[in-house]
Amino acid sequence: MNSRFVPDAATSIEPLPRMPSAAVVTASYAPDFERCRLLCETMDRHVTGVARHYILVEHRDMALFRQLVGSRRTIVDERDLLPRWLRVFDDPLSLFRRRVWLSFRTQPLRGWHVQQLRRIAIAAHAGEDVLVFCDSDVAFLKPFDASAFWRDGKARLFRRDGVLGDAGHDEHRIWSRNAGSVLGIDPGKVSPHDYISTLIAWRRETVNAMCERIEKMHGRDWVTVVGSARKFSECMIYGRYVDDVLGGAGHFHDSVEFCRVHWNGEALSDEEFRRFVDAMAPEQVAIGMQSFIGTDVGRIRRLIGLA
């Protein structure tokens, strides 16, 4: 298997419309509901150029998240995105505190795995040209227009060039290697680039073409193929598809991060939080406080002036 399977892919990518339509996509779950509510409020206050906001959740969380429905905000049931053979259960190994998705076709999957599958799957159901992915623990602090994600008929592909050769990126290298396997790329063709961030964009039609390629290469549906390894990244799969299969067609690269994220460590004190916000680069319009760190949402509201 190799990338020559689609020899004319790079020439078949049509330019985006002069004024593309855009949707923001957020995969979330019940413990992040208040964070997601804050995201919605700050989006409504600061974000323009977006036709719709899709929030993708597990079936049992639908009633809770329907509180966030609006004229341009839709809650999407996982059951409408993923095959019914992928079943979710309370996990006895975590004393039923966590969820696990089981099937005979994939490895046992956790919530963060299935959120990635939802993000890929929404492309087959959405109608917008560009999908902008934003985590539910993000809050917008400045005005932002979605037109930043396209230029001259091309979509913006976030990419950190060459960083996978540096120390400390072992897990990302595994995700990149597994992405190559999913896409049928020659194992000898190793990518040095990282595509992972929040507030990034994909072309919807390119995601669907990527899934079609995966299924033709492997003779199985794309969910089975991607879920057969527990170490995967949807951002790596899309990035490597665009660069290694399409030769970058239909996209331009940019390493600017629009969101400043506190990835790990302790919850920030009020003063540390203020310094974190003050250190935002001029192009950064949002902050992300990783939910597992445990920063109280009420504190975030107060510190950004929404309490």
N, C-alpha and C positions, 0 to 999 in steps of 0.2 A: 504494500500500500504506500502511495506517495502522493504528493500534491499535484502531480501531472494529471490526476483524475479529472480536473476541471481546466483543461488547457486554455479555454477562451473566457474564463471567468473575469479576468481583468478588463476585457473589452466589452462585457455585457452589463456593466454597471451604469445605469442612466443617471444623469445629474439630478440632484434634488430639485423640486420646483423652486421657482424664484422666491416664493414665500412659503417655505415648508410648514407643515403643522407639527406641533410638538406635544408630547404628553410626558408628565412626570410619573415615574413608577416607584412605588414604595412597598417593599415586602415587610410585613410586621406581624406581631402576635400580641396576645392579651397583656402579658407583663409590660409591654412597651406602649400600651394604649395612651397614657397621659403624655408620653414623649411624642407620640404620633399626633396627638391633638395639638400640641405646641408647634410641631412642624407645620400642620395645616394652617394654624393661625398666622404664623410668620410668612408662609407662602402667600396667603391671601393678602397680606399687608405689603409684601416686597417684590413678589415674582410676577413678571408679565411675559407675554408671548407664549403662553401655555394654553392649549385647548382643553386638556383634561388631566386630572390627577387620578391614577389608578392605585388603590391600596389593595394588596394581595394578601389574603389571610386564610388560615385554616377554617374549615366549615364551622366548627364549634365557636369560633370567634366572630362570626358574621353579625350576630345580634348586637354585640358590644360595639363593633366598629361602624355599624349603620348610623350611629349618632353623628358621624363625621360626613355623611352624605351631603352633597350640595349640588348646585346647578352644573358644576364642572368637576365634581368629585364622585367617583364610583368605587364601591367596595366589591372586590371580585373574589368569589369563592374558589378555593383551591380545587374543588371537585370539578369546576368548569375548565380547569387548565391542565390537570394532570390525569393520567389514566387511573381508572377505578381499582386496578389491581394493586396499586401502591396504597396500602392501608396503614392508618395511624392508630397507635395504641398508647396507653399509659405504660411507662417503662418500669417493670418491677425492680430492675437492677438499680434504679435511682429512688426506690421506695415510692414510686408512682409520682415523683415530683416533675419528671421530664417526660417528653413524648418521643416515640420512636416510630419511624415509617418502615414497614416490612413488606417484602414480597419475595417470590422465588426468582425474580429477575435482576435484583440489585443487591448490593450490600445493605445491611441495616443503616438507615439514614437518620440523622438528627435534624432538628429544626433549621439550623443554618444551611445544611445541604439542600433541604426542600425549598427554602427561600430562594436559593440560587436557581433551582429548576423552575420555580414560578416566574422568575425574571426572564428566563429564556422563553417560557411558554406563552407569556402575554403577547408576544409579537404575532402569534397566529390569530389573536382575537382583537387586537387594537387596530385602529384605522389610521393613526397618525404616522407621519413620515419619519419622525425622530423620537426615540424613547430616551428620556433623561432619568437616570437612576439616582435616587436619593434615599439614604437610610432614614429610618424613623426617629433616630436620636440626633437629627440635625435640626438646627434653628437658623433661619435667615435673619441677619441683622442689617443688611443693606439692600438697596434696590438691585434687582438682577433681571435681565431679559434673556429669554431662551435663545435668542438669535446668536448668542455667543457660541452656540454649538454648530453653526454651519457657516460656510464661506465659499462663494463661487461655485455653488452646486455640490459641495462636498461636506461631509459630516466630520466633526472634530473627534479624533481618536486620542484619548489620553494615553501617553506612553512615557515612561521613564527609561531613557536610552541607556543600555549597557550595564544596568545596576545589578543584574543577577550574577555577574562575575565577582561582585564584592562579597566580603564576609558578612555573615548574618542573614543571608537570604535563602537558607537551606529549604525551608518549607515552600517558598515561592518557586524555587527551581523544580521541586517535585510537582507542583501544580502545573508549571509550564511544560514539563516533560509529559505529564498525563494528558494535557491539552493536545499535544502533538499526537499522542496515541489515539485519542478520540477522533481527531481530524484526519487520521491516516497519513500524517506527515512522516517522511523518512526519519527514523530515530537518530540518524547522524546529523540531522539539521537541528541544532540546539539554538534556541532563541536567547539572547542576552537581555531582553527587554521585559519590563514589568508594566502591566496594564491596570493594576488594582488601585482604585480610589473610590470615593463617593462623589456625587455630582459629576457623572460622566455620561456620555451619550453614545447610543448605537443607532444605526439605520435599521428600521423595522424590516424592510425587505431583505436586508443582508442577513439578519438573524434567521429568517425563514429559509433562506438559501443555505445557510450554515447547517441547519437541522436536516434539510434534505440531503446534503452531502454526507452527513454522519450516517444517515439511514442507508443510503446507497452503498457507502463504503463497507458497512458492517452487516447489512442485511437484517437489521433489527431497528426498532424504534429508538429515537435519540435518547429518551429518558432511560431506557435499559442500558444503553452504551455509557452515558455519562455516569449513571448511578452504580456502575459495576466497580468503580474505584471510589473509596470514601475520601480521598484527598484530591479535590478538584476545585477549580475556581472558574466561575462563569466569565469573569473578566479576562482571564488568560485564554479561555477557549475562543472567545470572540476576537480578542486582539491577535492571536496567532492565526485565526482564520483570515482576518483582513490582511495581515502582513505577509504570511507565509503561503497562503493559497491565492489570494486576490492580488498580491503584489501592491497592497495599499490602495487599490482602485476605489474611488468614491469617498475617500477620506483624506484629511490632513492631520498631521501629528502635532501635539502640543503637550508640554509637561507642566504647564501652570495648573495649580490646584486651586479651585474656587472655594474650597471648604478647609478651614483649619481644624484639625481633629486632635483631640486628646485621646490617644489610642489605648494607653494602659497606665498602670500605677494607681496612686491613691486619688480619691476624690479631692478636688481643689478647694482650698479655703476661699472665702469671699475675695480676699486680696489677690490670691493666686489666680482666681478666675478673671478678675479685672485686668491683671497683667497679661493673661492669656489672650483676652480680647484685644487689648491695646497692641499686642504683637502681631495682629493680623496683617498680612501683606496687603498692599493697595488693591490687588485683584481679587482678594478673598472676600466673599460676601456672606458666608455662613460659618457657623461653628458646629462641631460634632463632639458630644460627650459620650463616649462609648457606654452603653447602658449597663454593661456588666461591672463597671467601676462603681456604680451605685450613687452617682451624684443626684441629689434630690431634685425632682423636676420643679417643685415650688421654689427652690433656691434659684434655679436657672431663670424661671419666670421673673423673679424679683430683681435679679442682677441685670437682666436685659430690659427691664422697665415694663413688663407685662403683668406684674402682680396686681 
